[in-house]
């Protein structure tokens, strides 16, 4: 989405591209494979946290091939994945690609021609001539191999059985026993896929089934078959992370709070949830954003977020927004989602890489407005969105990241930036890359202290710049997290007792203004005043202990 902000701040955001920053290096460092789990963390062979910052690449629709092979050369697509800061692709596949020999052996050219996609076949002949006459299964392997050559990890996701767009409650692809979802065939296909890649180090995990759903879904069958499926994949390829999805379109893992899965292994198990703005009904369109954000976060915690506290990794394997910027509900959802993803330091996979499809739901060349690439796959559909998620592509915390003690950073989800000391001033604050953030300490007394110093953040008045100073005993040095979203960082002015909240000015300077949109009003937009204080141990470009500040702001 295009960020709805004033021009100067928008230009500021575009100036913070992370190509040469510590942020980019943290996000793209190569782990020691295979991966495993340690409590709630995914770790590499050295026990160091590996954050999955993935993008979904669809290969499960009618053509049963990775989308976009007619738009760009395969290696160009893989390189764009890297350039966009992703370290991982969640590559979808239909079960029949493995279990139906006629489909798996069908050449890509014939698959496209059989769907009437002659232009796509001609374009693939130009962009990927080496793939065009490969059987579909070999073309799929070629995509995985090329991702490996670009140091991109792959998670194989069984999206559906019969190739096509996913998902409908009544498409007979949704749950064990449906017309197109025979459990024995599913187990056979999982085993075949896991075996096929048991010598491919970059294939780090397998999602057993996408978005279980439909009238037949029930918890007892979930436990039965997901446990059998997990054991089958682990037996075929013990290096893989085994990723278990929930019920109700992968929105519900709440039943695990009462009964956990029983497997012969534990250090490869990951759970996944999906979360979109439309998952929350019409709340984002009509409700007050603070109240809606607070409510949906509570709901997500009950439906699966609790697993982190229980010591299980949780992978948000699908989230996304309409990147045209015209969807108000998605615009509101995104700031809330990014704050949660930052605070919990979640592993995640964006829907989606593809800017368009060969064919989707009968429409040729369907434009995927949720795609991070544009319709022609040439460049990012929305550069401001790419910048917003950049800070979340690197881990904030976890085993082995650094020797730093935990500290706080102040994240601004509207921009994807963090509060830093203004480079041209000794006591003013602005937005900057989170990798450049000072280390803050949000104390039990609700002071926002610059770690290792006697300086704190001070409110000076409505419309005035927030400052660093040593007068840390007054009401204007106490910062309370208010509103249902708990993202309004508020302070009381000593002269008149007015409550002000952190905000941003046109040039990205941190100011305070009267708090807005706290409750009830569904037409108000609060996200310039949304800040999230989160814990981190990541390495930093700057060290606050070396700053020399004035004695008083």
N, C-alpha and C positions, 0 to 999 in steps of 0.2 A: 504494500500500500504506500502511496505517497503520503508523507507525514504532513498533517494539516498544521503547519507552523508558519511563522513569518519569514520572509525571504532571507534576512541576514542569518538567522539561526539555521535555516536549511543549508545555506552555503557553508556555514561552520561545520555542519555534520558531514557534508561531502568532502571537506578537507581532511577528515580523520580516517582516510583509507588505511587499513592495517597492513599493507604489503611488506613494510620493512620493520614492523614493530615486534616487540616481545610477544604481544598478543598473538600475532600470526605464527611465530615460532612455537609457542606453547600449543597452539591448536593443531599443528601439522607435524610435530615430532613423531618419529617412527617408533612404535612400541616393539618390545621383544615378544614375539608370538610363540605359542598360542596364548589366548586370554583365559583367565579364570575369574573367580569371584573371591572376595574377602569381605565378609559381612555385607554391607550395602554397596560396596564398591566393586567395579570391574577393574582388574589389575592385569599387568603383563607378566612375563616370565620372571621379571626382577622384583615383583611385588609393588610396582609403581602404578598409580591410578592411570587408567586410560578412559578418557571421556569419549563416548560415542556421540559424535556430532555428525549425524548422517543426513542423507537426502534419499527419498524414495524414488526409484527409477522403475517405472512400470514395464513389465514384460509378460503380462498375463491376459491381455485383451485378445480379441479374435485372431489377430495375426500370430499370436504366441511367440512374439519376438520383442526384443527391447525396442521401445519407441525411439523415434528420431534417427534411425539409420539412413533414412532418405534425406535428412536435413543437414547432417554434418558427418565428417569422418569419425569413426569410433574413437580414435585416439584424441581427436579434438574435443569430443564430449568429455572424456575422462579428464583431460587437462583442465577443462572448465570447472569440473567438480573440485579439483584441487585449488584452482584460482579463487573459487568462491569460499574457500576456507573449510570445506567439509573433509573429514578424514575417513568417511565410511559411506557406502551405498547400501540401502536396503532394497535388494533386487527382487522383484516379485516374479512368481512363476505359477502357471496352472498345473494342477496335478496330472492332467492328461498328457502333458508334455513328456512325462516319464512313463506313465502306465499304458499309454496308447501308442504302440509302435508305429502306426501309420502316421500319426501326427508328429511324433518326434523325428521321423525320417523324412518328412516332407521338406523339400528345399524352400528356403526363404522366398525365392522368386515365385514359386508355385503357391505359397501361402498368400502372398500379397495379390497375385493375379486371381486366385480363387475368390477373393473378396472384392474383385473389381478395382483393385488399387493399382492400376497400371502406371499411373504417374509416380506413385511411391516406389514401385519397382524400378522404374527408369531412373529416379533420383538416387535410389540405393546403388544402382549400377555405376553411377558417377562417384558417389561419396564413399561407398564401401563395396567395391567390386569383388573383393576376396570373400565377402560373406554371402553374396547373393545366391550362390548355388550350393551353399552348405546346408545340410539338414538342420532343421530348427534347433535340435538339441546341441549340435556342434556350434551353431551360431551363438547359442546361449553360453556355451563354454568359452567361446572366443571373447565375449563381453567380459566375463569374469577374469579371463587371462589378461586382457588389456587393462582392466582396473588394477590388477596386481602389478603390472609393469609400471603403473603410476603410483604405487605404494598406497593404494586405497583399499581399506578393509571392506569386506562384503558380508552382509547378512542375507541369507536366502530366506525369502518369505513365501510360504505356500498361501497365496492370496485366495485361490478359488480352485475348483476342480475343472469344470468345463470352461474353456477360455471365453472371456467376456468381461464387461464392466462389472465391478463389484460395488455396492452390494444392495440387495433387496431382501426384505424379510421373507418373501415368498418365491425366491429364485431357485429353490431346491438345491442350493449350494451351501446352505447355512449351518447345518448341524448334522451330527452323526446319524445316519439312517435316512437322510434326504435322498432324493432321486439321483443326484449327482455327487453324493458324499457317502460312498461306501467305506466304512471304517477299515476293512481289510485292504482295500485298494489304496486307501490313504497311507496306511502303515507301509505297504509295499513301495509306494512312491517316495515316502520320506527316506526309507532305507536306501533306495536307489540313488537319490540325490545326495545324501550324506556320504555314501560310498564313493560316488563319482568325484567328490572333491576332498577325499581324505588325505591327499598329498598336496593340497593347495593351501599354503599357510595363510594367505590373505582372506580365505573364507573362514571367518571367525565365529559365526553363529548361524543358527537356523530358527526362524519363527515357525512353530509347528502348524499354525492355521490362523488366518486372518479373520477377525470379526465374526466369531461364532454368534449365531442369531437364529431367529425363526421360531415357529410354534413348537418344535420338538425339543428345544433346548431345556436341559435340566442339569442340576448340580451333580447328581450321582453319575450320570454318563460323562460329565466333564472330568471328574476325578478318574474314572475308569480309563477313558481313552487318552487323556492327556498324559497320564502316568505311563501307559503302555507306549505311547508315541515317543515320550522322552527317553525311555529305556531303549527303544529301538534305534533312535538316532545316536544315542550315546554309545551303543554297542558297535554301530557301523563306523562312527567317527568320534572317538573320545576327546578329540581336541576342541570340539565345537561347544560354544555356549548354547544352551537349550532355552529357548525363549517361549514362555507360556502365555497365551492370550486369555482374556476373560470372556464373560458372557455379554449379551446385549450390545453387540457391535464393539466389543472390547472396551466397554465403559465400566464393567463391573467385575471386580475381584474381591468384593466385600466378604464373600463366603470364606475366604482364606483366613479371616480373623478368628474363625472358630475351629478350622481344621486345615492344617498345612498338607501339602503333597508329601507322599512317602516314596522316596526314590533310593536307589542303591548308591547314589552320588549326590553331593550337595554343592560342590565348588564350581559347578557349571550352570546353575539354575538362575535364570533371570525372568522376571515377570514384565509384561507389557500392558500399557493402557493407551487408548486413543482419546484425544481431546480437541474438539473444534468449537468454534463459537456456536454453531448450530446444534452442538450436543447439549447446550443449555437451554433449549427451547427458544422462546421469543424474548427471554429476559433482557438480552443485550440491546434489543431494539427499543424496549419500552421502559425499562427500569432505571433507577439511579445507578450509575456505574460503580460507585463505592459500595452500595448495598449488594449489587449483583456480584461484584468481584468477591466480596466477603462470603457470600452464600455459595457460589460455585466452587470456591477453594475449599470450603468446609466439605462440600459434597465430594470433590475429588479425593480429599483425605480419607473420607469414609469408604470410598469405592476402591481405593488402592494405595493412596499415599501413605497409609499406616505401615505398609510393608517396609519402608525405609527404616522406621523406628524399630521394627522387628529384626532388622539386619539382613534384608533381602534387597538386591538391586532391582530398581524399577526403571523401565525403559519406556519413555513416551514415544512409541514407535510411529505414531502419526499425529501431527498437528499441522495446521496451516491456515492461511487466510487468503481471501480474494485480494490479489495484489494490484488490482485496478484502482483501489482507494475509494471506490464508490459504495462499498458495503459498510454502512455505519456500524452494524453489529460486530463485524469482523474487526473493524478499526478499534472498537472499544475492548473487545476480547483480547487483542494482541498485547496491549500494554499490561493487562492483568496476567496473561499467560507468561510473558517474559519475566515479570517480577517473581512468579512462583518458580519458574525454571532456574532463575538465578539464585534465589534463596535456598532452594533444595539442591542446587547444582545437579540437575537431572541429566541423564543421558537421553538423547532425543533423536528423532528422524523427521525432517520436514517433508510434508506432502506439498509439492513434489518437484522433481527435477524437470520433467518434461514440460515443454512449452506448448506442445500440441500432440495429437494422436494420429496414427494412420486412419483409424475410424473408431468412434466411440458412440455407442447407442444409436447407430445408424447414420451418424453425421461424419462425412469425410473431412479430414483436416481439422478436427475439433480443437478449438483454442482453449487451453487449460489456464484459466485465469489464476489458479492457485500455483501455477508453475513458476519456479524461480528463474527459468529461462524464458525468453520471449517466444512467440509463435514460430520463428525461424531458427531457434536454438542458437542464435549468434551471440547474444549477450544477455546480461541480467535484465529481467523484465522491469525490475524496480530497484535501482541502486540504493535508495534509502532503506529499503527493507533489508538488503544484504548487510548494510552497516549496522542496523539495529541488532541483528542476531550475532554479529561478529564477536562481541564480548562473551557470549555464551558458548562459543565453539572451543574455548580453552577451559580446563577445569579450574575452579576456584579453590578446591580443597580435595583431600584424599591422601592415601598413603604415598610416601616417597616423592612428593612434589618438590619440597624444599626443606630447608632447616628453619624456616621462619616460624615463629610462634603465631597462633591465630590472631588476626586483626580484622577490623571492619572496613568495608568499602561502601560507598553510598551510590547506588545504581539508579539511573534515571531511565526507565523502560521506554519512554516516548522516543528517546534518541539512541538508546543502547550505549550511552556514555556514562561516565562516573564523575563525581565531584573531585576536582583537583585544585591545587593552589594555582592562582592565576600567574602565568609566567612573567607578566610585566608588572606585577605588584607583589609586595611582601605580605599583604594581609587580606587580599580579596580572593574569591573563589570563582571557579568556572567549570564548565563541562569539558572533559577530555577523555582520552582512551582509558579504559579501566586498567590496562596494564601499566599506565603511568600514575595510577591513583596513589595518593598519600595513604599511609596506614592510619586509620581512625580507630578510636576506642569509644564506643557508645557505653557509657558507664551505668552502673546501677542507679546513680543519682540523675540519670538522663542528661548528662553533659556529653557533647560530641567533642572529644579531646583529640588533638593531634598527637598520636602516640609518641612517647618518649620526650614530650615537651610539656610546658605548663600552659599551652595555648589551647583555647576552645573556640567553638563557633558561636557567634553572637548575632542576635537580631537587632537591627537598628531602627526599623520602622517600615510601614507599608510603602512599597515601591522603592525601598532603599536596598543597597547591597548588603548581603550578609558578610561578616568580617571575622577574622581571627584576632583574638585578643586575650588578655590575661584576667579580665574582670569576670571570673567564672563563678561568682557567688550570687548574681542577680537572676531575676526571673527570665531575663532575655538570654540566659545561657542554658536554660533547661528546655529540652526538646522532647515533646511528648508525641507518640505515634497515635493519631486519632483517625476517626471514621472507620466504617466497617472494613475497608480495604487495608487499614493500618499502614497506609502509604502517605498520608498527610503528616509531615514532620513539622510540628507546630511549637510556637513559643509565645509567651506573654510579654508585651512591652511594659516596662516598669512605670512609665509616666501615666498611662491611661488604662492599663490592664487589657488592651485589645489583644486578641489572638491573631497571630500571623503565621503563615506557612511558607516553607521553602518553595521557590518558584524559579523560573528562568527568564532572563531578559532577552531582547532581540539578538544580542551578540553572544549569548551563551553564558553570561555572568550569572552567578547565583544571587538571587534577591529574595526578599520576603514580601508577600502580599497577603491581603485578607483571604482567609481560607474559603474556598468555593466548592460548591457541589457536594457538600458533606452528606446530605440525605435527601430523600423524597424526589427532588427535581430530576426527571428523566430526560430533560432536554439539555442539561448542562454537561460540559466536557471538562473533567478535572485533571486530565493526564499530564498537563505541564507541571502540576503540583504533586505528582506521584513520584516518590522516591522510596527505594527499598534498601534498608541497611542489612548487609549480608556479611557472613564470615568468610574469610579467605586465608590461605597460607601460600598462595602463588607467589612466584618471584616478581619483583617490581623493578621498573627502570629507575625509579627515584627512591631515595631513602630519607624519610622525614627527619631522622636524627641529625642530618647534615644541614637542615634549613636554619637560616638565621632570620629571626622575625623581630619586629619592633616590640618594645616592652609593653605597648598598649595600643590596641586598634583605635 
